[in-house]
Amino acid sequence: MKKPVTGWISLEEAIPPDIFKSEVLTWAKRIGVTPKEIHIRPMKRKWGSCSSTGRLTFNTELLKQPAEFRREVIVHELLHLKVPNHGRLFRALLQGYIEKYK
């Protein structure tokens, strides 16, 4: 009998990519932005990224994270479509959306 893989998560605990993309699009509508592309792929150092052309990329490991954490990453990346930096305005908007939808 093989040893269980550490860090393994059952399929029931992970959300499917199409459901995740629906989450992203729902948040995009709330925020009032339109991402040009949404990609999910393995990333070594980040949970997500937003390009200057409107392409959002999310780490596949995010699909295994709790809904609250996913929400924070999704909102963070979508807000970069409005504010391209992490300045005061960005932080205020992020906090506002996270608090409003808790």
WOHU-V572183 format. One record per helix or strand of 3 or more residues. SS is the DSSP state (H for helix, E for strand). FROM is the first residue (numbers start at 0). TO is the last residue. Records with the same first field share a line. If there is no record, write none. Layout:
BEGIN
SS: FROM-TO + FROM-TO
END
This chain:
BEGIN
H: 10-12 + 16-30 + 59-63 + 66-78 + 87-99
E: 36-40 + 47-49 + 54-58
END
